[in-house]
Amino acid sequence: MNFTFNYKWFFSVGFAIAIQVLFLRDIAIANVAFCFIYTWFLVKAPMQTNPLLLLLGAMSVGWLIDIFYNTHGMHAFACVLVAWLRPVYFRILTPANGYDERSSISLAEMKWLWFFPYLFLVLMSHHLLLFTLEAGDWTLIGYSVIKALSSTLLGMAVFGILEFFNRPE
C-alpha cells in the first residue's frame, strides 16, 4: 500500500463524513431507507489493514458521526462491530484460489459475484445493529429489520454507482 493510495483513501473518508453530516443527515426515502455513506471507509479499507487500526478508525469515525447525529455511541458501536466482523466476512467469501496479495476491494477487481455479497454483509450488519439500538425495544424489531434491509439496498445501489465511477482507466 503506497502513500498515494493512503492519501486518496483518507481524503475519501473525510469527504464521505462531510457528505454524511452536511447533506445526508436528514434525508430518508419513505422514512425507512437511509443512506449512510460514511460506511464506505469500512467497505473499501484495504484487506491488509491492521485490525487494531481498523477498529480504532471505526470507533473514531462512528464517534464523529455520533457527535453530529446526537446518537450517544450507536454509530460507533455499529462501526466497531463491522470492523470486528470484517475478517469473518473475508473468510466466508474467500475464493477457491484465495486472495491476491495486491487485491483491493473494488467492483472492477473482485467482480460483482464477490463484491455485492460482501457489501450486503457489511451494510446489513451495520444497519441492523444500528436500527435495533435506535429502536430500544424488541417490539419494534420488525420495523428495525425493514429499515435495515431497505437502507442496505439503498446503500448497495449508491455504492454500486460509486464503484461504477471509480473504475480504473
Order of alpha helices (4+ residues) and beta strands (2+ residues): alpha-beta-beta-alpha-alpha-alpha-alpha-alpha-alpha
